[in-house]
Amino acid sequence: MNSSTLYAFFGIAAALFVAELTDKDAFLLLAVSAKVKARVAFLAGATAFVLTTTLFVGAGSLLLTVVPVAWVRLAGGAVMLGYGGWQARGLVGYRTVEEEESRVERSGTALGAFLTLVASLAFLDITVYATEVLTVVLVSKYSDLLFVFTAVCTGLIAATAFETALGNRLGRLLTPRRLRVVSAAVFLALGVAILVSGA
């Protein structure tokens, strides 16, 4: 891997790491990590993100066969700005996160918590789609799907490890309101970056 490829890899991983830390499913991981074993939460998060990344890298590849790259990037930047704006105004609700957290708590066994958390995180990841839009935009920029998949998974799994460790230690101190403010700033910045740089 040459230096520009390595730089791109870590740039993608870092962007997804930051985006994931402020996405809705991060709130679920932070909350659940205070209540279930950290390794169960981490493995569930990593599994869910590998599954959804596979789905969205494939979807991005298919989308690019019918939609011009410039349109994908423009739409991706606009979605990031819109999501950041919704976050800033408090329009992205967190009732779903609380419902999913309750499902995980009721699951009983470690295996039940793992499977429920994988399903909950995949559901939130697919329905919230902020990091997924970023993944599709990255597929439009880089032609190597395995490269994008690996870089995105690296960022998401690193974020999962961080969220799990943080939630396990500080889960009760991290309020949805505080996290929402940070989330809004991150997605607004990502949207501007995509639109300005043609990411």
Backbone as JSON Lines, residues from 0, in Angstrom:
{"i":0,"aa":"M","n":[0.85,-1.18,0.0],"ca":[0.0,0.0,0.0],"c":[0.89,1.24,0.0]}
{"i":1,"aa":"N","n":[0.73,2.12,-1.0],"ca":[1.54,3.34,-1.03],"c":[0.99,4.37,-0.04]}
{"i":2,"aa":"S","n":[1.73,5.45,0.13],"ca":[1.37,6.42,1.18],"c":[0.04,7.11,0.91]}
{"i":3,"aa":"S","n":[-0.3,7.39,-0.35],"ca":[-1.58,8.05,-0.63],"c":[-2.75,7.1,-0.37]}
{"i":4,"aa":"T","n":[-2.56,5.82,-0.66],"ca":[-3.61,4.83,-0.37],"c":[-3.78,4.66,1.13]}
{"i":5,"aa":"L","n":[-2.66,4.63,1.85],"ca":[-2.7,4.51,3.31],"c":[-3.39,5.73,3.92]}
{"i":6,"aa":"Y","n":[-3.06,6.89,3.39],"ca":[-3.68,8.14,3.86],"c":[-5.2,8.09,3.63]}
{"i":7,"aa":"A","n":[-5.6,7.64,2.43],"ca":[-7.04,7.55,2.12],"c":[-7.72,6.54,3.04]}
{"i":8,"aa":"F","n":[-7.07,5.4,3.29],"ca":[-7.64,4.37,4.16],"c":[-7.91,4.93,5.55]}
{"i":9,"aa":"F","n":[-6.9,5.57,6.14],"ca":[-7.08,6.1,7.49],"c":[-8.01,7.31,7.51]}
{"i":10,"aa":"G","n":[-8.06,8.05,6.41],"ca":[-9.02,9.15,6.31],"c":[-10.45,8.65,6.34]}
{"i":11,"aa":"I","n":[-10.72,7.57,5.58],"ca":[-12.05,6.97,5.57],"c":[-12.38,6.42,6.95]}
{"i":12,"aa":"A","n":[-11.44,5.66,7.52],"ca":[-11.67,5.06,8.84],"c":[-11.95,6.14,9.88]}
{"i":13,"aa":"A","n":[-11.19,7.23,9.83],"ca":[-11.38,8.32,10.8],"c":[-12.73,9.0,10.62]}
{"i":14,"aa":"A","n":[-13.12,9.24,9.37],"ca":[-14.42,9.87,9.1],"c":[-15.57,9.0,9.62]}
{"i":15,"aa":"L","n":[-15.49,7.69,9.37],"ca":[-16.55,6.8,9.85],"c":[-16.51,6.66,11.37]}
{"i":16,"aa":"F","n":[-15.33,6.68,11.95],"ca":[-15.19,6.62,13.4],"c":[-15.93,7.79,14.04]}
{"i":17,"aa":"V","n":[-15.65,9.0,13.55],"ca":[-16.28,10.2,14.11],"c":[-17.78,10.21,13.84]}
{"i":18,"aa":"A","n":[-18.17,9.86,12.61],"ca":[-19.6,9.85,12.28],"c":[-20.35,8.85,13.14]}
{"i":19,"aa":"E","n":[-19.76,7.68,13.36],"ca":[-20.43,6.65,14.16],"c":[-20.56,7.05,15.62]}
{"i":20,"aa":"L","n":[-19.58,7.77,16.14],"ca":[-19.63,8.17,17.54],"c":[-20.85,9.05,17.84]}
{"i":21,"aa":"T","n":[-21.38,9.68,16.82],"ca":[-22.5,10.59,17.03],"c":[-23.79,10.12,16.37]}
{"i":22,"aa":"D","n":[-23.79,8.92,15.83],"ca":[-24.98,8.39,15.17],"c":[-25.91,7.76,16.21]}
{"i":23,"aa":"K","n":[-27.15,7.53,15.83],"ca":[-28.16,7.04,16.77],"c":[-27.8,5.69,17.39]}
{"i":24,"aa":"D","n":[-27.23,4.8,16.59],"ca":[-26.89,3.49,17.12],"c":[-25.78,3.57,18.16]}
{"i":25,"aa":"A","n":[-24.98,4.65,18.11],"ca":[-23.96,4.86,19.14],"c":[-24.61,5.07,20.5]}
{"i":26,"aa":"F","n":[-25.74,5.78,20.52],"ca":[-26.44,6.0,21.77],"c":[-26.89,4.67,22.38]}
{"i":27,"aa":"L","n":[-27.35,3.77,21.5],"ca":[-27.77,2.46,21.99],"c":[-26.58,1.69,22.56]}
{"i":28,"aa":"L","n":[-25.46,1.69,21.85],"ca":[-24.27,0.99,22.35],"c":[-23.79,1.58,23.68]}
{"i":29,"aa":"L","n":[-23.77,2.89,23.77],"ca":[-23.35,3.54,25.01],"c":[-24.26,3.14,26.18]}
{"i":30,"aa":"A","n":[-25.56,3.14,25.93],"ca":[-26.52,2.82,26.98],"c":[-26.44,1.35,27.38]}
{"i":31,"aa":"V","n":[-26.39,0.47,26.38],"ca":[-26.4,-0.97,26.66],"c":[-25.09,-1.42,27.3]}
{"i":32,"aa":"S","n":[-23.99,-0.78,26.94],"ca":[-22.69,-1.16,27.48],"c":[-22.6,-0.97,28.99]}
{"i":33,"aa":"A","n":[-23.45,-0.14,29.54],"ca":[-23.48,0.06,30.98],"c":[-24.27,-1.05,31.67]}
{"i":34,"aa":"K","n":[-24.99,-1.88,30.87],"ca":[-25.89,-2.86,31.46],"c":[-25.56,-4.31,31.12]}
{"i":35,"aa":"V","n":[-24.87,-4.55,29.99],"ca":[-24.47,-5.92,29.63],"c":[-22.95,-5.99,29.6]}
{"i":36,"aa":"K","n":[-22.43,-7.2,29.49],"ca":[-20.97,-7.36,29.44],"c":[-20.41,-6.64,28.23]}
{"i":37,"aa":"A","n":[-19.28,-5.96,28.44],"ca":[-18.68,-5.16,27.38],"c":[-18.36,-6.0,26.15]}
{"i":38,"aa":"R","n":[-17.88,-7.22,26.33],"ca":[-17.52,-8.04,25.16],"c":[-18.76,-8.41,24.34]}
{"i":39,"aa":"V","n":[-19.89,-8.61,25.0],"ca":[-21.14,-8.91,24.28],"c":[-21.54,-7.7,23.44]}
{"i":40,"aa":"A","n":[-21.49,-6.52,24.03],"ca":[-21.85,-5.29,23.31],"c":[-20.9,-5.06,22.15]}
{"i":41,"aa":"F","n":[-19.59,-5.23,22.37],"ca":[-18.61,-5.01,21.31],"c":[-18.82,-5.99,20.16]}
{"i":42,"aa":"L","n":[-18.93,-7.28,20.46],"ca":[-19.09,-8.28,19.4],"c":[-20.39,-8.06,18.63]}
{"i":43,"aa":"A","n":[-21.45,-7.68,19.32],"ca":[-22.72,-7.4,18.65],"c":[-22.58,-6.18,17.72]}
{"i":44,"aa":"G","n":[-21.93,-5.13,18.22],"ca":[-21.73,-3.94,17.39],"c":[-20.87,-4.23,16.17]}
{"i":45,"aa":"A","n":[-19.77,-4.94,16.37],"ca":[-18.88,-5.26,15.25],"c":[-19.61,-6.12,14.21]}
{"i":46,"aa":"T","n":[-20.37,-7.1,14.67],"ca":[-21.12,-7.97,13.76],"c":[-22.15,-7.17,12.97]}
{"i":47,"aa":"A","n":[-22.91,-6.34,13.66],"ca":[-23.94,-5.54,12.98],"c":[-23.33,-4.62,11.93]}
{"i":48,"aa":"F","n":[-22.2,-3.99,12.26],"ca":[-21.6,-3.05,11.33],"c":[-20.96,-3.73,10.12]}
{"i":49,"aa":"V","n":[-20.41,-4.91,10.31],"ca":[-19.88,-5.65,9.16],"c":[-21.03,-6.03,8.22]}
{"i":50,"aa":"L","n":[-22.15,-6.47,8.79],"ca":[-23.32,-6.83,7.97],"c":[-23.87,-5.63,7.21]}
{"i":51,"aa":"T","n":[-24.08,-4.52,7.92],"ca":[-24.67,-3.35,7.24],"c":[-23.69,-2.7,6.27]}
{"i":52,"aa":"T","n":[-22.4,-2.74,6.57],"ca":[-21.41,-2.19,5.63],"c":[-21.41,-3.01,4.35]}
{"i":53,"aa":"T","n":[-21.49,-4.33,4.47],"ca":[-21.58,-5.19,3.29],"c":[-22.78,-4.79,2.44]}
{"i":54,"aa":"L","n":[-23.91,-4.6,3.1],"ca":[-25.14,-4.21,2.4],"c":[-24.98,-2.88,1.67]}
{"i":55,"aa":"F","n":[-24.41,-1.87,2.35],"ca":[-24.35,-0.54,1.75],"c":[-23.22,-0.36,0.74]}
{"i":56,"aa":"V","n":[-22.15,-1.1,0.89],"ca":[-21.12,-1.07,-0.16],"c":[-21.69,-1.68,-1.44]}
{"i":57,"aa":"G","n":[-22.42,-2.79,-1.28],"ca":[-23.07,-3.42,-2.44],"c":[-24.13,-2.51,-3.05]}
{"i":58,"aa":"A","n":[-24.94,-1.89,-2.19],"ca":[-25.99,-0.99,-2.69],"c":[-25.37,0.22,-3.4]}
{"i":59,"aa":"G","n":[-24.29,0.75,-2.84],"ca":[-23.61,1.88,-3.48],"c":[-23.07,1.52,-4.84]}
{"i":60,"aa":"S","n":[-22.5,0.32,-4.95],"ca":[-21.98,-0.14,-6.23],"c":[-23.09,-0.27,-7.27]}
{"i":61,"aa":"L","n":[-24.23,-0.83,-6.86],"ca":[-25.37,-0.95,-7.77],"c":[-25.94,0.41,-8.15]}
{"i":62,"aa":"L","n":[-26.03,1.3,-7.17],"ca":[-26.57,2.64,-7.41],"c":[-25.75,3.37,-8.47]}
{"i":63,"aa":"L","n":[-24.44,3.2,-8.42],"ca":[-23.57,3.9,-9.36],"c":[-23.68,3.39,-10.8]}
{"i":64,"aa":"T","n":[-24.32,2.24,-10.97],"ca":[-24.54,1.75,-12.34],"c":[-25.7,2.48,-13.01]}
{"i":65,"aa":"V","n":[-26.55,3.16,-12.22],"ca":[-27.71,3.85,-12.79],"c":[-27.77,5.34,-12.51]}
{"i":66,"aa":"V","n":[-26.97,5.81,-11.52],"ca":[-27.0,7.22,-11.14],"c":[-25.6,7.81,-11.33]}
{"i":67,"aa":"P","n":[-25.5,8.99,-11.96],"ca":[-24.18,9.61,-12.12],"c":[-23.5,9.88,-10.77]}
{"i":68,"aa":"V","n":[-22.18,9.73,-10.76],"ca":[-21.39,9.9,-9.54],"c":[-21.62,11.27,-8.92]}
{"i":69,"aa":"A","n":[-21.67,12.31,-9.72],"ca":[-21.85,13.67,-9.2],"c":[-23.17,13.79,-8.43]}
{"i":70,"aa":"W","n":[-24.21,13.14,-8.92],"ca":[-25.5,13.19,-8.24],"c":[-25.44,12.48,-6.89]}
{"i":71,"aa":"V","n":[-24.73,11.35,-6.85],"ca":[-24.58,10.61,-5.6],"c":[-23.88,11.47,-4.57]}
{"i":72,"aa":"R","n":[-22.81,12.14,-4.98],"ca":[-22.06,12.99,-4.05],"c":[-22.88,14.18,-3.59]}
{"i":73,"aa":"L","n":[-23.59,14.81,-4.52],"ca":[-24.44,15.95,-4.18],"c":[-25.54,15.54,-3.2]}
{"i":74,"aa":"A","n":[-26.2,14.43,-3.49],"ca":[-27.25,13.93,-2.61],"c":[-26.67,13.54,-1.25]}
{"i":75,"aa":"G","n":[-25.49,12.92,-1.24],"ca":[-24.85,12.53,0.01],"c":[-24.53,13.73,0.89]}
{"i":76,"aa":"G","n":[-23.97,14.78,0.3],"ca":[-23.67,16.0,1.05],"c":[-24.94,16.64,1.59]}
{"i":77,"aa":"A","n":[-25.98,16.67,0.76],"ca":[-27.25,17.27,1.19],"c":[-27.88,16.47,2.33]}
{"i":78,"aa":"V","n":[-27.81,15.13,2.27],"ca":[-28.36,14.3,3.34],"c":[-27.6,14.55,4.65]}
{"i":79,"aa":"M","n":[-26.28,14.65,4.57],"ca":[-25.49,14.92,5.78],"c":[-25.87,16.27,6.39]}
{"i":80,"aa":"L","n":[-26.01,17.29,5.55],"ca":[-26.42,18.61,6.06],"c":[-27.82,18.54,6.67]}
{"i":81,"aa":"G","n":[-28.73,17.85,5.99],"ca":[-30.09,17.72,6.51],"c":[-30.13,16.97,7.83]}
{"i":82,"aa":"Y","n":[-29.38,15.89,7.92],"ca":[-29.35,15.11,9.16],"c":[-28.75,15.93,10.3]}
{"i":83,"aa":"G","n":[-27.68,16.67,9.99],"ca":[-27.08,17.54,11.0],"c":[-28.05,18.62,11.47]}
{"i":84,"aa":"G","n":[-28.79,19.18,10.53],"ca":[-29.8,20.19,10.87],"c":[-30.92,19.61,11.73]}
{"i":85,"aa":"W","n":[-31.37,18.41,11.38],"ca":[-32.4,17.77,12.19],"c":[-31.89,17.49,13.59]}
{"i":86,"aa":"Q","n":[-30.64,17.04,13.68],"ca":[-30.05,16.79,14.99],"c":[-30.01,18.08,15.8]}
{"i":87,"aa":"A","n":[-29.57,19.16,15.18],"ca":[-29.44,20.44,15.87],"c":[-30.79,20.93,16.4]}
{"i":88,"aa":"R","n":[-31.84,20.67,15.65],"ca":[-33.17,21.13,16.06],"c":[-33.89,20.12,16.94]}
{"i":89,"aa":"G","n":[-33.25,18.99,17.2],"ca":[-33.86,17.98,18.07],"c":[-34.99,17.22,17.41]}
{"i":90,"aa":"L","n":[-35.0,17.18,16.07],"ca":[-36.1,16.5,15.37],"c":[-35.85,15.01,15.18]}
{"i":91,"aa":"V","n":[-34.62,14.55,15.41],"ca":[-34.34,13.12,15.32],"c":[-34.63,12.54,16.69]}
{"i":92,"aa":"G","n":[-35.72,11.81,16.8],"ca":[-36.16,11.29,18.09],"c":[-35.31,10.14,18.6]}
{"i":93,"aa":"Y","n":[-35.35,9.94,19.9],"ca":[-34.56,8.87,20.51],"c":[-35.43,7.81,21.16]}
{"i":94,"aa":"R","n":[-36.74,7.88,20.9],"ca":[-37.63,6.87,21.48],"c":[-37.27,5.48,20.96]}
{"i":95,"aa":"T","n":[-36.91,5.38,19.69],"ca":[-36.53,4.1,19.12],"c":[-35.33,3.51,19.83]}
{"i":96,"aa":"V","n":[-34.34,4.35,20.16],"ca":[-33.17,3.89,20.88],"c":[-33.58,3.33,22.23]}
{"i":97,"aa":"E","n":[-34.46,4.03,22.93],"ca":[-34.92,3.56,24.24],"c":[-35.69,2.25,24.11]}
{"i":98,"aa":"E","n":[-36.48,2.11,23.06],"ca":[-37.22,0.87,22.84],"c":[-36.27,-0.3,22.59]}
{"i":99,"aa":"E","n":[-35.25,-0.06,21.76],"ca":[-34.28,-1.11,21.46],"c":[-33.47,-1.47,22.7]}
{"i":100,"aa":"E","n":[-33.11,-0.48,23.49],"ca":[-32.38,-0.72,24.74],"c":[-33.21,-1.62,25.66]}
{"i":101,"aa":"S","n":[-34.48,-1.34,25.75],"ca":[-35.38,-2.13,26.59],"c":[-35.45,-3.58,26.09]}
{"i":102,"aa":"R","n":[-35.48,-3.78,24.78],"ca":[-35.51,-5.14,24.21],"c":[-34.26,-5.91,24.6]}
{"i":103,"aa":"V","n":[-33.1,-5.24,24.52],"ca":[-31.83,-5.9,24.87],"c":[-31.84,-6.29,26.35]}
{"i":104,"aa":"E","n":[-32.3,-5.39,27.2],"ca":[-32.34,-5.66,28.65],"c":[-33.25,-6.84,28.98]}
{"i":105,"aa":"R","n":[-34.33,-7.01,28.24],"ca":[-35.28,-8.09,28.51],"c":[-34.84,-9.43,27.93]}
{"i":106,"aa":"S","n":[-33.76,-9.45,27.15],"ca":[-33.38,-10.67,26.45],"c":[-32.91,-11.79,27.37]}
{"i":107,"aa":"G","n":[-32.46,-11.48,28.58],"ca":[-32.15,-12.52,29.56],"c":[-30.73,-13.06,29.54]}
{"i":108,"aa":"T","n":[-30.36,-13.84,28.55],"ca":[-29.04,-14.48,28.5],"c":[-28.05,-13.63,27.71]}
{"i":109,"aa":"A","n":[-26.77,-13.98,27.83],"ca":[-25.73,-13.27,27.06],"c":[-25.95,-13.48,25.56]}
{"i":110,"aa":"L","n":[-26.29,-14.7,25.15],"ca":[-26.55,-14.97,23.74],"c":[-27.79,-14.2,23.27]}
{"i":111,"aa":"G","n":[-28.81,-14.17,24.1],"ca":[-30.01,-13.41,23.76],"c":[-29.71,-11.93,23.62]}
{"i":112,"aa":"A","n":[-28.9,-11.39,24.54],"ca":[-28.52,-9.97,24.47],"c":[-27.71,-9.71,23.21]}
{"i":113,"aa":"F","n":[-26.79,-10.62,22.88],"ca":[-25.96,-10.48,21.68],"c":[-26.83,-10.43,20.43]}
{"i":114,"aa":"L","n":[-27.7,-11.42,20.26],"ca":[-28.53,-11.5,19.06],"c":[-29.51,-10.32,18.97]}
{"i":115,"aa":"T","n":[-30.09,-9.94,20.1],"ca":[-31.02,-8.81,20.12],"c":[-30.29,-7.51,19.78]}
{"i":116,"aa":"L","n":[-29.07,-7.35,20.34],"ca":[-28.3,-6.14,20.07],"c":[-27.84,-6.08,18.62]}
{"i":117,"aa":"V","n":[-27.43,-7.2,18.04],"ca":[-27.07,-7.22,16.61],"c":[-28.26,-6.76,15.78]}
{"i":118,"aa":"A","n":[-29.43,-7.34,16.04],"ca":[-30.64,-6.97,15.29],"c":[-31.01,-5.51,15.51]}
{"i":119,"aa":"S","n":[-30.92,-5.04,16.75],"ca":[-31.27,-3.65,17.06],"c":[-30.32,-2.67,16.38]}
{"i":120,"aa":"L","n":[-29.02,-2.96,16.45],"ca":[-28.03,-2.06,15.83],"c":[-28.17,-2.07,14.31]}
{"i":121,"aa":"A","n":[-28.39,-3.24,13.73],"ca":[-28.57,-3.3,12.28],"c":[-29.82,-2.53,11.88]}
{"i":122,"aa":"F","n":[-30.9,-2.67,12.66],"ca":[-32.14,-1.94,12.38],"c":[-31.89,-0.43,12.43]}
{"i":123,"aa":"L","n":[-31.25,0.04,13.51],"ca":[-30.98,1.48,13.63],"c":[-30.04,1.95,12.53]}
{"i":124,"aa":"D","n":[-29.04,1.14,12.22],"ca":[-28.06,1.51,11.21],"c":[-28.73,1.68,9.84]}
{"i":125,"aa":"I","n":[-29.63,0.78,9.52],"ca":[-30.3,0.83,8.22],"c":[-31.34,1.93,8.18]}
{"i":126,"aa":"T","n":[-32.07,2.15,9.28],"ca":[-33.13,3.15,9.26],"c":[-32.64,4.57,9.49]}
{"i":127,"aa":"V","n":[-31.5,4.73,10.14],"ca":[-30.98,6.08,10.38],"c":[-30.13,6.54,9.2]}
{"i":128,"aa":"Y","n":[-29.34,5.68,8.66],"ca":[-28.57,5.8,7.42],"c":[-27.61,6.96,7.28]}
{"i":129,"aa":"A","n":[-27.16,7.59,8.32],"ca":[-26.18,8.67,8.17],"c":[-24.81,8.11,7.76]}
{"i":130,"aa":"T","n":[-24.31,7.13,8.49],"ca":[-23.01,6.55,8.11],"c":[-23.13,5.75,6.83]}
{"i":131,"aa":"E","n":[-24.32,5.24,6.52],"ca":[-24.52,4.49,5.29],"c":[-24.45,5.4,4.07]}
{"i":132,"aa":"V","n":[-25.0,6.6,4.19],"ca":[-24.91,7.56,3.09],"c":[-23.44,7.91,2.85]}
{"i":133,"aa":"L","n":[-22.7,8.1,3.93],"ca":[-21.27,8.37,3.8],"c":[-20.57,7.2,3.12]}
{"i":134,"aa":"T","n":[-20.95,5.98,3.44],"ca":[-20.36,4.8,2.8],"c":[-20.63,4.8,1.3]}
{"i":135,"aa":"V","n":[-21.86,5.09,0.91],"ca":[-22.21,5.13,-0.51],"c":[-21.41,6.23,-1.22]}
{"i":136,"aa":"V","n":[-21.26,7.39,-0.59],"ca":[-20.45,8.47,-1.17],"c":[-19.01,8.01,-1.37]}
{"i":137,"aa":"L","n":[-18.48,7.28,-0.4],"ca":[-17.1,6.77,-0.52],"c":[-16.98,5.74,-1.64]}
{"i":138,"aa":"V","n":[-18.0,4.92,-1.83],"ca":[-18.0,3.97,-2.95],"c":[-17.96,4.74,-4.26]}
{"i":139,"aa":"S","n":[-18.62,5.9,-4.31],"ca":[-18.61,6.7,-5.54],"c":[-17.25,7.34,-5.8]}
{"i":140,"aa":"K","n":[-16.45,7.48,-4.75],"ca":[-15.13,8.11,-4.92],"c":[-14.03,7.09,-5.23]}
{"i":141,"aa":"Y","n":[-14.11,5.91,-4.62],"ca":[-13.08,4.9,-4.79],"c":[-13.67,3.7,-5.54]}
{"i":142,"aa":"S","n":[-12.98,3.24,-6.55],"ca":[-13.51,2.13,-7.34],"c":[-13.27,0.77,-6.7]}
{"i":143,"aa":"D","n":[-12.4,0.68,-5.72],"ca":[-12.07,-0.59,-5.06],"c":[-13.03,-0.83,-3.9]}
{"i":144,"aa":"L","n":[-14.01,-1.7,-4.12],"ca":[-15.04,-1.94,-3.11],"c":[-14.47,-2.59,-1.85]}
{"i":145,"aa":"L","n":[-13.51,-3.48,-2.01],"ca":[-12.9,-4.13,-0.84],"c":[-12.15,-3.1,0.01]}
{"i":146,"aa":"F","n":[-11.5,-2.16,-0.65],"ca":[-10.79,-1.09,0.05],"c":[-11.76,-0.27,0.89]}
{"i":147,"aa":"V","n":[-12.89,0.15,0.29],"ca":[-13.89,0.95,1.01],"c":[-14.48,0.13,2.15]}
{"i":148,"aa":"F","n":[-14.85,-1.13,1.85],"ca":[-15.43,-1.99,2.87],"c":[-14.5,-2.13,4.08]}
{"i":149,"aa":"T","n":[-13.22,-2.4,3.83],"ca":[-12.25,-2.6,4.91],"c":[-12.04,-1.32,5.71]}
{"i":150,"aa":"A","n":[-11.91,-0.19,5.02],"ca":[-11.7,1.08,5.71],"c":[-12.91,1.48,6.54]}
{"i":151,"aa":"V","n":[-14.1,1.31,5.97],"ca":[-15.34,1.65,6.69],"c":[-15.49,0.75,7.92]}
{"i":152,"aa":"C","n":[-15.29,-0.56,7.74],"ca":[-15.4,-1.49,8.88],"c":[-14.37,-1.17,9.96]}
{"i":153,"aa":"T","n":[-13.17,-0.79,9.56],"ca":[-12.14,-0.42,10.53],"c":[-12.61,0.75,11.39]}
{"i":154,"aa":"G","n":[-13.14,1.78,10.75],"ca":[-13.64,2.94,11.49],"c":[-14.81,2.6,12.39]}
{"i":155,"aa":"L","n":[-15.76,1.81,11.88],"ca":[-16.94,1.47,12.66],"c":[-16.62,0.54,13.82]}
{"i":156,"aa":"I","n":[-15.72,-0.41,13.6],"ca":[-15.37,-1.33,14.68],"c":[-14.54,-0.61,15.75]}
{"i":157,"aa":"A","n":[-13.67,0.31,15.32],"ca":[-12.93,1.12,16.3],"c":[-13.89,1.97,17.13]}
{"i":158,"aa":"A","n":[-14.9,2.55,16.47],"ca":[-15.9,3.34,17.19],"c":[-16.7,2.45,18.15]}
{"i":159,"aa":"T","n":[-17.0,1.24,17.72],"ca":[-17.73,0.3,18.58],"c":[-16.92,0.0,19.84]}
{"i":160,"aa":"A","n":[-15.62,-0.23,19.67],"ca":[-14.76,-0.5,20.83],"c":[-14.75,0.69,21.78]}
{"i":161,"aa":"F","n":[-14.63,1.88,21.22],"ca":[-14.6,3.1,22.03],"c":[-15.93,3.3,22.75]}
{"i":162,"aa":"E","n":[-17.04,3.16,22.01],"ca":[-18.37,3.35,22.61],"c":[-18.64,2.33,23.71]}
{"i":163,"aa":"T","n":[-18.22,1.09,23.46],"ca":[-18.43,0.03,24.44],"c":[-17.65,0.33,25.73]}
{"i":164,"aa":"A","n":[-16.39,0.71,25.56],"ca":[-15.56,1.02,26.73],"c":[-16.1,2.25,27.46]}
{"i":165,"aa":"L","n":[-16.46,3.28,26.71],"ca":[-16.97,4.5,27.31],"c":[-18.31,4.26,28.0]}
{"i":166,"aa":"G","n":[-19.21,3.55,27.32],"ca":[-20.52,3.27,27.89],"c":[-20.41,2.42,29.14]}
{"i":167,"aa":"N","n":[-19.47,1.49,29.13],"ca":[-19.27,0.62,30.29],"c":[-18.82,1.42,31.51]}
{"i":168,"aa":"R","n":[-18.07,2.5,31.26],"ca":[-17.55,3.31,32.37],"c":[-18.42,4.53,32.7]}
{"i":169,"aa":"L","n":[-18.93,5.19,31.64],"ca":[-19.6,6.48,31.85],"c":[-21.03,6.54,31.31]}
{"i":170,"aa":"G","n":[-21.62,5.4,31.0],"ca":[-22.92,5.38,30.34],"c":[-23.98,6.22,31.0]}
{"i":171,"aa":"R","n":[-23.97,6.33,32.31],"ca":[-25.0,7.09,33.01],"c":[-24.8,8.6,32.91]}
{"i":172,"aa":"L","n":[-23.59,9.03,32.59],"ca":[-23.31,10.47,32.51],"c":[-23.56,11.06,31.12]}
{"i":173,"aa":"L","n":[-23.64,10.2,30.11],"ca":[-23.78,10.68,28.74],"c":[-25.25,10.8,28.39]}
{"i":174,"aa":"T","n":[-25.74,12.02,28.38],"ca":[-27.17,12.24,28.09],"c":[-27.39,12.35,26.59]}
{"i":175,"aa":"P","n":[-28.57,11.94,26.11],"ca":[-28.88,12.09,24.69],"c":[-28.76,13.54,24.22]}
{"i":176,"aa":"R","n":[-29.1,14.5,25.07],"ca":[-29.03,15.91,24.68],"c":[-27.59,16.34,24.39]}
{"i":177,"aa":"R","n":[-26.67,15.97,25.26],"ca":[-25.25,16.31,25.04],"c":[-24.72,15.66,23.77]}
{"i":178,"aa":"L","n":[-25.06,14.4,23.59],"ca":[-24.58,13.69,22.41],"c":[-25.22,14.23,21.13]}
{"i":179,"aa":"R","n":[-26.47,14.69,21.21],"ca":[-27.15,15.23,20.04],"c":[-26.47,16.5,19.52]}
{"i":180,"aa":"V","n":[-26.0,17.35,20.43],"ca":[-25.31,18.58,20.03],"c":[-24.03,18.24,19.26]}
{"i":181,"aa":"V","n":[-23.27,17.29,19.79],"ca":[-22.03,16.86,19.12],"c":[-22.37,16.24,17.77]}
{"i":182,"aa":"S","n":[-23.41,15.41,17.75],"ca":[-23.83,14.75,16.52],"c":[-24.19,15.75,15.44]}
{"i":183,"aa":"A","n":[-24.95,16.78,15.79],"ca":[-25.35,17.8,14.83],"c":[-24.12,18.46,14.21]}
{"i":184,"aa":"A","n":[-23.15,18.81,15.04],"ca":[-21.93,19.48,14.55],"c":[-21.15,18.57,13.6]}
{"i":185,"aa":"V","n":[-21.04,17.29,13.95],"ca":[-20.28,16.36,13.1],"c":[-20.94,16.2,11.74]}
{"i":186,"aa":"F","n":[-22.25,15.98,11.69],"ca":[-22.91,15.74,10.41],"c":[-23.0,17.01,9.56]}
{"i":187,"aa":"L","n":[-23.12,18.16,10.18],"ca":[-23.07,19.41,9.4],"c":[-21.69,19.58,8.78]}
{"i":188,"aa":"A","n":[-20.63,19.3,9.55],"ca":[-19.26,19.41,9.03],"c":[-19.03,18.41,7.9]}
{"i":189,"aa":"L","n":[-19.51,17.17,8.06],"ca":[-19.34,16.17,7.0],"c":[-20.08,16.57,5.73]}
{"i":190,"aa":"G","n":[-21.28,17.1,5.89],"ca":[-22.04,17.53,4.72],"c":[-21.34,18.64,3.96]}
{"i":191,"aa":"V","n":[-20.82,19.62,4.68],"ca":[-20.08,20.71,4.03],"c":[-18.83,20.15,3.35]}
{"i":192,"aa":"A","n":[-18.09,19.26,4.02],"ca":[-16.88,18.69,3.46],"c":[-17.16,17.93,2.16]}
{"i":193,"aa":"I","n":[-18.24,17.14,2.14],"ca":[-18.59,16.39,0.94],"c":[-18.94,17.32,-0.22]}
{"i":194,"aa":"L","n":[-19.73,18.36,0.06],"ca":[-20.15,19.28,-0.99],"c":[-18.99,20.14,-1.5]}
{"i":195,"aa":"V","n":[-18.13,20.59,-0.58],"ca":[-17.03,21.47,-0.97],"c":[-15.93,20.71,-1.71]}
{"i":196,"aa":"S","n":[-15.58,19.53,-1.19],"ca":[-14.45,18.81,-1.76],"c":[-14.84,17.88,-2.89]}
{"i":197,"aa":"G","n":[-16.14,17.66,-3.07],"ca":[-16.57,16.69,-4.08],"c":[-16.19,15.29,-3.66]}
{"i":198,"aa":"A","n":[-16.17,15.05,-2.32],"ca":[-15.75,13.76,-1.78],"c":[-16.43,12.64,-2.48]}
